[in-house]
Amino acid sequence: MTFRGTFEHALDAKHRLTIPAKFRAALSDGVVLAPSHEVQTGAPRTVAIWTPEAYDQYTTSSLAGLNPFEPKARELKRFFFNASFDTELDAANRVMIPAPLMDYAGLDKEVVVTGSGECLEVWDRTRYGQNFEDVLTRIPDIAASLGHTA
């Protein structure tokens, strides 16, 4: 499934997020919660919600070809697997976001859930709005830098 759309939500007191209805079937066999994999300093941090299969494919392709004895490869592997959490939707179609991921993404009560293709992302609502407006102003430059003339 390709995850698309933007949905405003609120976390409850136990940091539980109700999954948007259109994605529940795709996540019914399990969920991996992980930190977003930002590579630029200052990039916005989010909590990514993956199917287990998609997360395994992503991490496998990211680690493919790396020498497993190289320190940086081990650090990357640790990041992928130490900071991710396997969970399931509860009876009310919610997932509890663990405290380390809440801290990583700077989440509070008001959040935005966005489709990001292969996964969902959970943003702090204020940061999402700021980031979206910033990206909108840079789309022509981003497209041009990637060789597109859109």
PyMOL commands that set and color helices and strands:
alter all, ss='L'
color gray80, all
select helices_A, chain A and resi 21-23+52-63+71-82+99-105+125-145
alter helices_A, ss='H'
color red, helices_A
select strands_A, chain A and resi 6-10+16-18+31-35+47-50+85-87+94-96+110-115+120-124
alter strands_A, ss='S'
color yellow, strands_A
deselect
rebuild
show_as cartoon
